[in-house]
Amino acid sequence: MNNYKEQRPWGEFENILDVEYCKVKVITIKPGQAPSYQYHFKRSEVYVFIQGKALVCLDGVEREYGVGDTVIVPVLAKHKVTNIGDVDLLFIEVQHGEYFGEDDIVRVNDGYGRV
C-alpha cells in the first residue's frame, strides 16, 4: 500500500493506495494556492472534491467546482487546480495508467519556481 504524506508549498498530499494498476491520493490545497499547471505522459487522473471550492483549468478552459463534483483529466491534458475558497480544498485523486511516479509531472507554469 505504501501510505505516506508529502508537504508541498501549496499544501500536501497523502498517498492512501499505491498498487500496480492505480494510485489514490488525498490532496489538500491551502486557500489561494495551486500546484503547477502541468500534464502527464503516462497517466490520467480523476478528481472528486470533498471540501472547499476549486477553480480547475483543463487545457486552457477554467471552471469552478465544489463538494461532490468530479473532474476527469486525460493523459497529456494540461491541468491546474486552484483553491478559490477560504478553507482548505480537499479532493481525492485517482490515477490510472502505466506509471505513477512524481517524475511524470511536466510543469508548464509554476508559482513556486519549479519549472
Buried (B, 14 or more C-beta within 10 A) or exposed (E): EEEEEEEBEBBBBEBBEBEEEBBBBBBBBBBEBBBBBBBBEBBBBBBBBBBBBBBBBBEEEEEEBEEEBEBEBEBEBBBBBBBBBEEBBBBBBBBEBEEBEEEBBBEEEBBEEEE
